Amino acid sequence: MANKQKQFDIQLKKDAVKFCEDHPDMIHAECAAKLGVGNSTLARWKWEYKNNNNEVQFRGSGNFSSDLEKENARLRRELKNTQDALEILKKAISILGD
């Protein structure tokens, strides 16, 4: 069974960081529990917010900071798919060749 990670949108991340800032009386773990996210996840969002000009990053498909990064990711995917197909063909040839 595949381990699917939850993906949160940028607005939810910003709201979560704001919630923590608005409730300084709550400890970090309480904020995370109230928001339904992991403690380390919330800590990462807060760190990103603080270190990226009050913006949180969104990792996911189609969200690249430049066209060059997007093209680079596409080429890496294409290369990986081609390498996988080549390995399958090599195995098939060795099986059929015997």
N, C-alpha and C positions, 0 to 999 in steps of 0.2 A: 504494500500500500504506500502510495506516494505521500510525502510530508509536504502539505501545502501551507505556505506562509500566508498570513493575512496581509492584505495590502490596505493601507489607510491613505486617504486623500490628504492633500496639503492643508485644506481648511480644518480638518479634524486635528491634525498635528498642531497647527497654530492655536486652535481652541484649547487643546490639552495643555500646551505650554502656558497659555494665558491663565487657565484655570489654576495651575500650580502657583503662578505669580500672584494671583488674586487671593489665594488661600495660604499665606505664609505660616499660619498656625498648624496646618496639616503637615505631617512628615511625608517624605517623598513616596514611601510605600503605600500610604493611605491614598494619596492622589492617584497613583497607578491603579490601585484596586477599585477606586470609585469610577475611574474612566474605563476600566476593563482592558487595560493594556499591561504588558509586562513591565516590571520595575526597570530593567536595563533598557527596554525600548523607550520608555519615557525619558530616561536619563540621556540617551543618545539624541532624542529630539531636542531636549533642552540645550545640550552641548552644541548641536548644529545651529539652533536658533541664535545662541549667544555668539558663535564664531562665524556666522555667515550673514552679517548685517540684518539681523532679525528676520531671517528666512529659514525655513526648514526645507531640507532636500526631499525630493520624491524619487525614489528608485523604482523604476518599472519600465516596461516597454514603451517606447515612443517619447520618453522624457529625457532628452539629451540637451546639454547646454550649448551645443553647436552642431551644425550640419556635418562637420568633420567627424565628431564622435558618433553620430548616428550612422554615417557611412562605414566607419571603422567597425562598429558592432555588427552591421549587416554583413560585411566581408568576413569577419571572424565566424559568424554563424554559417555562412556559405562554405567556408573552408572546412569547418568541423563536419558539416553534412557530407561534403565530398570525401573527406578522409574516412568517415564511417562507411560510406558506400563502397569505397575502394577496398577496405578491409573485408567487407562481406563478399565482394567479388573474388578476392584472393582466396578466402576460405572455400567458396563454392568451387573454384577451379581446382583446388587441391583435393577436394572430396571427389569431384567428377573425374579428375585425372587418374585416380588410383584404380 
